[in-house]
Amino acid sequence: MDLRYKIDDKPSVGATLLYGAQWLMICIPVVLTSTFIAPAGEVVFFTQKLFALCGLAIMVQVLFGHKMPLVSGPAAVVLMGVLAAASQGHTAETIYPSMAVGGVLVTLVAIWDAMKYVKRIFTPRVVASIVILISFTMAKPIVGLIFSDREHSLLAFLMMTLGVAVMAWANKILRGVWKSMVVIVAMICGALMYYAIVGFPTEFVKDSVEPRLLLESVSPDMGVVLAFVFCYIALLINQVGSVQSLGEMVGAQDMDGRQKRGLITTGVANVVSGILGVPGPVDYSLSPGVVASTSCASRYTMIPAAVAMVVLAFFPQAVSVLLTIPEPIMGVVLLYLMATQVAAGLHLMQTTKAAASFQDGLVLGIPIMLTVILSFAPREAMEVIPQIIRPIVGNSFVMGVIVVLLLEHIVLRSKKSE
C-alpha cells in the first residue's frame, strides 16, 4: 500500500497534531458509547477513568506494545459480560474482579505463546460468528438507550431511521479525515437536533455519590468468573484480528512479536480496569479504514490523541459536557457501530468462504437466534436456572459462543476438519 507516512515515520509536529486530532475525534465516541453501564450517580467519574485508562493503553501499545496506530476502547464483549452479570443481581465487587481474571488469562496466553492452540479451535467460521454475535448481543441495551425517553419514542424512532441511513451514506461518499469523523459529527448534530425539539437541558451531568477510584471490596463468584473467561476468549480473538488486519495492510514486520506484546499490554490493561471498576479495553478493527483514507500509518500520530484523553480525564466539567449527549442519540450511534461489526463479520465469512453451504449457514444462524432470544428472555425464566450455572446461561453471548463451538466441532463438523 502506498503510504505517505509508514508505521515508524515521524511526521512534522504540525502534521502529527493534525492527525492526532483526527484520531481523538474517533476515540471520544468509542468511550462515550460505553458509559451506559456506569453505576447510578457515578457516570462522570466513571467516564474520567475510562478516558484515562484508554489513553494510557493507546500510549503503551504505540510505544512498547504492537507499535501500530490502533484505537483502543472498551470492549463490547466485556460490556455485555458486565450487563449480563448485573442483570442477575451481581454487584461491581463480583463483576470487575472476574474481569481482572480474564485480563490475567489473556496475559498468560501471550506469555506462554498459547495462541497457536487457541487458533485450532477458533476456525474462520467460528471467528466470524463471534464477531457477529457481539453485535446481536448488544441489541437489548441499544433498544433501551434509543427508547429511554418514553415521552418522545416517535422522535427516537425517526432519529434512529434517519441517523443510521445518513451515517451509512456519509461513510460511503466521504473521504480522508471527513470519513473518520462521521460518528463524532453524527453525535454532535444528532444531539443538537434532538434538544432543538425536546428542549435543551438546563444543567450538565453531575455525580451524586462520592467518587471511588478503586473497588472497596471483592466478592468472587465462580460462575461469573467462568462467564467472563468466555468473554475474554472472544476479546483475545478481537485483539489478534485487529492487529493482524492492520499489520497485513501496512506490511508490518515481526507480526508474531507485535501480537505477543499487544496481547500482554491488553491483558495487563484489563487487569487494571478490573481493579478500577471499568470495562477493559481492546484494539478496535476500524483503524485500517482510517489509515487507508489518510495514507498515514505513523504510530506517533496516536500519541497526541492518547495524551489528550488522559488530560481530559482530569477535567470533570469537560467530561460532563460530553455526557450531555442524549441517550437516544448514543443508542443510534451504537446501533450504527454494531451494524459495521456485522458487516465486518459477513465480509470475513465471504473472504474466507466460511459459509459455502447451508450447513455452514446454520453454524451462524442458530447461535444468532439463541443469542437474541436469551437477550430478551424474561427475568422469571432466568430465575428458575440453578444459581451455579446462571451466570453462564444468563449471558446470551457466552451461550452463543458455546453453541457455535459445539456446532462447528461436533454437531455439524465438516469433513475438512475431521
C-alpha positions as CSV (number, residue, x, y, z in Angstrom):
1,M,0.0,0.0,0.0
2,D,1.3,3.5,-0.9
3,L,1.5,5.4,2.3
4,R,2.6,9.0,3.0
5,Y,3.8,8.0,6.4
6,K,4.8,4.5,7.4
7,I,4.5,2.9,10.9
8,D,7.8,4.2,12.2
9,D,7.9,7.5,10.4
10,K,7.8,10.7,12.4
11,P,5.7,13.4,10.6
12,S,6.3,17.1,11.4
13,V,4.9,18.5,14.6
14,G,2.0,20.2,12.7
15,A,1.1,17.0,10.8
16,T,1.4,14.9,14.0
17,L,-1.0,17.2,15.8
18,L,-3.4,17.3,12.9
19,Y,-3.6,13.5,12.5
20,G,-3.7,13.3,16.3
21,A,-6.8,15.5,16.4
22,Q,-8.4,13.2,13.8
23,W,-7.7,10.1,16.0
24,L,-9.1,11.9,19.0
25,M,-12.4,12.5,17.2
26,I,-12.6,8.7,16.7
27,C,-11.5,7.8,20.3
28,I,-14.0,10.1,22.1
29,P,-17.2,8.4,20.7
30,V,-15.7,5.0,21.4
31,V,-15.5,5.9,25.1
32,L,-18.8,7.8,25.3
33,T,-20.9,5.0,23.8
34,S,-19.7,2.7,26.6
35,T,-20.8,4.9,29.5
36,F,-24.4,3.5,29.7
37,I,-23.1,0.8,32.1
38,A,-21.8,3.3,34.6
39,P,-23.2,2.9,38.2
40,A,-26.0,5.3,39.1
41,G,-24.7,8.6,40.3
42,E,-21.1,7.9,39.2
43,V,-21.2,8.4,35.4
44,V,-18.8,11.4,35.3
45,F,-16.0,9.8,37.3
46,F,-16.6,6.5,35.6
47,T,-16.1,8.2,32.2
48,Q,-13.0,10.0,33.6
49,K,-11.5,6.6,34.5
50,L,-12.3,5.3,31.1
51,F,-10.6,8.2,29.3
52,A,-7.5,7.8,31.4
53,L,-7.3,4.0,31.0
54,C,-7.9,4.0,27.2
55,G,-5.5,6.9,26.7
56,L,-2.7,5.2,28.7
57,A,-3.4,1.8,26.9
58,I,-3.0,3.5,23.5
59,M,0.2,5.2,24.6
60,V,1.7,2.0,25.9
61,Q,0.6,0.0,22.8
62,V,2.0,2.6,20.4
63,L,5.4,2.9,22.2
64,F,6.0,-0.6,23.6
65,G,3.2,-3.0,22.6
66,H,2.3,-3.8,19.0
67,K,3.7,-0.4,17.9
68,M,0.9,0.4,15.4
69,P,-1.8,3.1,15.2
70,L,-4.8,1.2,16.6
71,V,-7.7,2.8,18.5
72,S,-8.2,1.2,21.9
73,G,-11.5,1.4,23.7
74,P,-13.9,-0.5,26.0
75,A,-14.6,-4.0,24.5
76,A,-18.2,-4.6,23.5
77,V,-17.9,-8.2,24.6
78,V,-16.9,-7.1,28.1
79,L,-19.7,-4.6,28.2
80,M,-22.1,-7.5,27.6
81,G,-20.5,-9.5,30.3
82,V,-21.0,-6.7,32.8
83,L,-24.6,-6.2,31.7
84,A,-25.4,-9.9,31.9
85,A,-23.9,-10.3,35.4
86,A,-25.6,-7.1,36.6
87,S,-29.0,-8.2,35.4
88,Q,-28.6,-11.3,37.6
89,G,-28.1,-9.2,40.7
90,H,-24.3,-9.3,40.9
91,T,-22.5,-6.2,42.1
92,A,-19.3,-4.4,40.9
93,E,-17.4,-6.3,43.7
94,T,-18.2,-9.5,41.9
95,I,-18.2,-8.4,38.2
96,Y,-14.9,-6.4,37.9
97,P,-12.6,-8.9,39.8
98,S,-13.9,-11.5,37.3
99,M,-12.8,-9.1,34.6
100,A,-9.4,-8.9,36.1
101,V,-9.1,-12.7,36.0
102,G,-9.9,-12.5,32.2
103,G,-7.1,-10.0,31.8
104,V,-4.7,-12.4,33.6
105,L,-5.9,-15.2,31.2
106,V,-5.1,-13.0,28.1
107,T,-1.7,-12.1,29.5
108,L,-0.8,-15.7,30.2
109,V,-1.9,-16.8,26.8
110,A,0.5,-14.3,25.3
111,I,3.4,-15.0,27.6
112,W,3.1,-18.8,27.1
113,D,2.7,-18.5,23.3
114,A,-0.6,-20.4,23.6
115,M,-2.3,-18.6,20.7
116,K,-1.4,-21.4,18.3
117,Y,-3.5,-23.8,20.3
118,V,-6.4,-21.4,20.5
119,K,-6.4,-20.9,16.7
120,R,-7.1,-24.6,16.2
121,I,-10.4,-24.2,18.0
122,F,-11.4,-20.9,16.6
123,T,-11.7,-21.5,12.8
124,P,-12.6,-18.6,10.4
125,R,-16.3,-19.6,10.6
126,V,-16.2,-19.5,14.5
127,V,-14.3,-16.2,14.5
128,A,-16.8,-14.6,12.0
129,S,-19.7,-15.9,14.0
130,I,-18.3,-14.5,17.3
131,V,-17.8,-11.0,15.6
132,I,-21.4,-11.0,14.5
133,L,-22.7,-12.4,17.8
134,I,-21.3,-9.5,19.7
135,S,-23.5,-7.1,17.7
136,F,-26.7,-9.1,18.2
137,T,-26.0,-9.4,21.9
138,M,-25.9,-5.6,22.2
139,A,-29.5,-5.4,20.8
140,K,-31.2,-5.2,24.1
141,P,-29.1,-2.3,25.6
142,I,-29.3,-0.5,22.3
143,V,-33.1,-0.6,22.4
144,G,-33.0,0.6,26.0
145,L,-30.9,3.6,25.0
146,I,-32.8,4.6,21.9
147,F,-36.2,4.4,23.6
148,S,-35.1,5.6,27.1
149,D,-37.3,8.7,26.8
150,R,-40.7,7.1,26.5
151,E,-42.3,10.5,26.1
152,H,-40.5,11.0,22.8
153,S,-40.5,7.5,21.4
154,L,-41.7,8.6,18.0
155,L,-38.9,11.1,17.7
156,A,-36.4,8.5,18.8
157,F,-37.6,6.1,16.1
158,L,-37.3,8.8,13.4
159,M,-33.9,9.8,14.6
160,M,-32.8,6.2,14.6
161,T,-34.0,5.6,11.0
162,L,-32.6,8.9,9.7
163,G,-29.4,8.8,11.7
164,V,-28.3,5.3,10.7
165,A,-29.1,6.0,7.0
166,V,-27.2,9.3,7.0
167,M,-24.1,7.8,8.7
168,A,-24.1,4.9,6.2
169,W,-24.4,7.3,3.3
170,A,-21.7,9.7,4.7
171,N,-19.4,6.7,5.2
172,K,-19.8,5.8,1.6
173,I,-19.2,9.2,-0.1
174,L,-16.8,10.9,2.3
175,R,-13.0,10.5,2.0
176,G,-10.0,11.2,4.1
177,V,-10.3,12.9,7.5
178,W,-14.0,13.6,7.0
179,K,-14.9,9.9,6.7
180,S,-13.2,9.2,10.0
181,M,-15.3,12.0,11.7
182,V,-18.7,10.6,10.7
183,V,-19.5,9.2,14.2
184,I,-18.4,12.3,16.2
185,V,-20.2,14.7,13.8
186,A,-23.3,12.5,14.0
187,M,-23.3,12.6,17.8
188,I,-23.0,16.4,17.9
189,C,-25.5,17.1,15.1
190,G,-27.9,14.5,16.5
191,A,-27.7,15.9,20.0
192,L,-28.4,19.5,18.7
193,M,-31.4,18.3,16.6
194,Y,-32.8,16.3,19.5
195,Y,-32.6,19.1,22.0
196,A,-33.9,21.6,19.5
197,I,-37.1,19.6,19.5
198,V,-37.5,18.5,23.1
199,G,-35.7,21.4,24.7
200,F,-32.1,22.0,25.8
201,P,-31.0,20.8,29.3
202,T,-30.6,23.4,32.0
203,E,-27.6,21.8,33.6
204,F,-24.8,19.3,32.7
205,V,-24.5,15.8,34.1
206,K,-23.2,15.6,37.7
207,D,-22.3,12.8,40.0
208,S,-24.4,12.4,43.1
209,V,-22.2,10.0,45.1
210,E,-18.6,10.1,46.3
211,P,-16.2,9.0,43.6
212,R,-14.4,5.7,44.0
213,L,-11.1,5.2,42.3
214,L,-10.8,1.5,43.2
215,L,-13.2,-1.2,44.3
216,E,-13.7,-1.2,48.0
217,S,-14.1,-4.9,48.4
218,V,-14.0,-8.2,46.4
219,S,-16.8,-10.8,46.3
220,P,-15.8,-13.5,43.7
221,D,-18.3,-15.9,42.1
222,M,-17.0,-18.8,40.1
223,G,-20.0,-18.8,37.7
224,V,-19.3,-15.1,36.9
225,V,-15.6,-15.8,36.5
226,L,-16.3,-18.6,34.1
227,A,-18.7,-16.5,32.1
228,F,-16.0,-13.8,31.7
229,V,-13.4,-16.4,30.7
230,F,-15.6,-17.0,27.5
231,C,-15.9,-13.2,27.1
232,Y,-12.1,-12.8,27.2
233,I,-11.6,-15.6,24.7
234,A,-13.6,-13.5,22.3
235,L,-11.7,-10.4,23.3
236,L,-8.5,-12.2,22.6
237,I,-9.7,-13.1,19.1
238,N,-10.8,-9.5,18.6
239,Q,-7.4,-8.2,19.6
240,V,-5.4,-10.6,17.4
241,G,-7.7,-9.8,14.4
242,S,-7.3,-6.1,14.8
243,V,-3.5,-6.2,14.9
244,Q,-3.3,-8.7,12.1
245,S,-5.6,-6.8,9.7
246,L,-3.7,-3.6,10.1
247,G,-0.3,-5.3,10.1
248,E,-1.0,-7.1,6.8
249,M,-2.4,-3.8,5.3
250,V,0.7,-1.7,6.0
251,G,3.3,-4.5,5.6
252,A,4.5,-4.5,9.2
253,Q,7.4,-6.8,10.1
254,D,7.7,-9.1,13.1
255,M,4.0,-9.7,13.4
256,D,4.4,-12.5,15.9
257,G,6.3,-10.2,18.2
258,R,3.8,-7.4,17.7
259,Q,0.9,-9.8,18.5
260,K,2.6,-11.0,21.7
261,R,3.4,-7.6,23.0
262,G,0.0,-6.3,22.1
263,L,-1.8,-9.2,23.9
264,I,0.3,-8.7,27.0
265,T,-0.5,-5.0,27.1
266,T,-4.2,-5.6,26.5
267,G,-4.2,-8.3,29.2
268,V,-2.5,-6.0,31.8
269,A,-4.8,-3.1,30.9
270,N,-7.8,-5.4,31.6
271,V,-6.4,-6.4,34.9
272,V,-6.1,-2.7,35.8
273,S,-9.6,-2.0,34.5
274,G,-10.9,-4.7,36.8
275,I,-9.2,-3.0,39.8
276,L,-10.6,0.4,38.8
277,G,-14.1,-0.9,38.2
278,V,-14.4,0.0,34.5
279,P,-14.8,-2.2,31.3
280,G,-11.4,-3.4,29.9
281,P,-10.0,-2.1,26.6
282,V,-9.3,-3.8,23.3
283,D,-7.9,-2.6,20.0
284,Y,-10.7,-1.8,17.5
285,S,-10.7,-3.0,13.9
286,L,-11.7,0.4,12.5
287,S,-8.1,1.7,12.2
288,P,-7.3,0.1,8.8
289,G,-10.1,2.2,7.2
290,V,-8.7,5.4,8.8
291,V,-5.2,4.6,7.6
292,A,-6.4,3.8,4.1
293,S,-8.3,7.1,3.8
294,T,-5.5,9.3,5.1
295,S,-2.4,7.4,3.8
296,C,-0.9,7.8,7.2
297,A,0.2,4.8,9.3
298,S,2.6,6.6,11.6
299,R,2.1,5.2,15.1
300,Y,3.4,8.5,16.6
301,T,0.2,10.4,15.4
302,M,-1.7,8.4,18.0
303,I,0.3,10.0,20.9
304,P,-1.4,13.4,20.8
305,A,-4.8,11.7,20.9
306,A,-3.7,9.5,23.8
307,V,-2.3,12.4,25.8
308,A,-5.5,14.4,25.1
309,M,-7.6,11.6,26.5
310,V,-5.5,11.4,29.7
311,V,-5.7,15.2,30.1
312,L,-9.4,15.2,29.5
313,A,-9.8,12.7,32.4
314,F,-8.7,15.4,34.8
315,F,-11.4,17.8,33.8
316,P,-14.8,16.6,35.1
317,Q,-16.5,19.7,33.7
318,A,-15.4,18.9,30.2
319,V,-16.5,15.3,30.6
320,S,-19.9,16.5,31.9
321,V,-20.4,18.5,28.7
322,L,-19.6,15.4,26.6
323,L,-22.0,13.3,28.6
324,T,-24.8,15.7,27.8
325,I,-25.4,13.9,24.5
326,P,-28.9,12.3,24.9
327,E,-29.2,8.6,25.4
328,P,-31.3,8.1,22.2
329,I,-28.5,9.6,20.1
330,M,-25.9,7.4,21.9
331,G,-28.1,4.4,21.1
332,V,-28.4,5.3,17.4
333,V,-24.6,5.7,17.1
334,L,-24.1,2.4,18.9
335,L,-26.6,0.8,16.5
336,Y,-24.5,2.0,13.6
337,L,-21.2,0.8,15.1
338,M,-22.7,-2.6,15.8
339,A,-24.0,-2.7,12.2
340,T,-20.5,-2.1,10.9
341,Q,-19.3,-5.0,13.1
342,V,-21.9,-7.3,11.5
343,A,-20.7,-6.1,8.1
344,A,-17.2,-7.0,9.1
345,G,-18.2,-10.4,10.2
346,L,-20.1,-11.1,7.0
347,H,-17.1,-9.8,4.9
348,L,-14.8,-12.2,6.8
349,M,-17.2,-15.1,6.1
350,Q,-17.2,-14.2,2.4
351,T,-13.4,-13.7,2.0
352,T,-12.7,-17.0,3.9
353,K,-15.6,-18.8,2.2
354,A,-16.7,-19.8,5.7
355,A,-20.4,-20.1,4.7
356,A,-20.2,-22.1,1.5
357,S,-23.1,-24.4,2.3
358,F,-26.5,-24.5,4.1
359,Q,-24.9,-26.3,7.0
360,D,-22.2,-23.6,7.3
361,G,-25.0,-21.1,7.5
362,L,-26.6,-23.0,10.4
363,V,-23.4,-22.7,12.4
364,L,-24.0,-18.9,12.3
365,G,-27.9,-18.8,12.2
366,I,-28.6,-21.0,15.2
367,P,-26.3,-19.1,17.7
368,I,-27.7,-15.7,16.5
369,M,-31.3,-16.8,17.1
370,L,-30.4,-18.3,20.5
371,T,-28.5,-15.1,21.4
372,V,-31.4,-12.8,20.6
373,I,-33.9,-15.0,22.4
374,L,-31.8,-15.2,25.6
375,S,-31.1,-11.4,25.4
376,F,-34.8,-10.7,25.7
377,A,-35.7,-13.6,28.0
378,P,-37.8,-12.5,31.0
379,R,-36.1,-12.4,34.4
380,E,-38.5,-15.0,35.7
381,A,-37.2,-17.5,33.2
382,M,-33.6,-16.9,34.3
383,E,-34.5,-17.3,38.0
384,V,-35.5,-21.0,37.5
385,I,-32.0,-21.8,36.3
386,P,-29.7,-23.2,39.0
387,Q,-27.5,-20.5,40.6
388,I,-24.3,-22.3,39.8
389,I,-24.8,-22.0,36.0
390,R,-27.0,-18.9,35.8
391,P,-24.1,-16.5,35.1
392,I,-23.3,-18.6,32.0
393,V,-26.8,-19.5,30.8
394,G,-27.9,-15.9,31.5
395,N,-25.1,-14.5,29.4
396,S,-26.5,-14.7,25.9
397,F,-23.1,-14.0,24.2
398,V,-21.4,-16.8,26.2
399,M,-24.2,-19.2,25.3
400,G,-23.9,-18.2,21.6
401,V,-20.1,-18.9,21.7
402,I,-20.6,-22.3,23.3
403,V,-23.2,-23.3,20.7
404,V,-21.0,-22.1,17.8
405,L,-18.2,-24.2,19.1
406,L,-20.4,-27.3,19.6
407,L,-21.9,-26.9,16.1
408,E,-18.6,-26.3,14.4
409,H,-16.6,-29.1,16.0
410,I,-19.1,-31.7,17.0
411,V,-22.7,-31.5,15.7
412,L,-22.1,-30.1,12.2
413,R,-18.4,-30.8,11.9
414,S,-17.4,-30.7,8.2
415,K,-15.3,-33.4,6.6
416,K,-12.4,-30.9,6.0
417,S,-11.9,-30.5,9.8
418,E,-12.0,-34.2,10.5
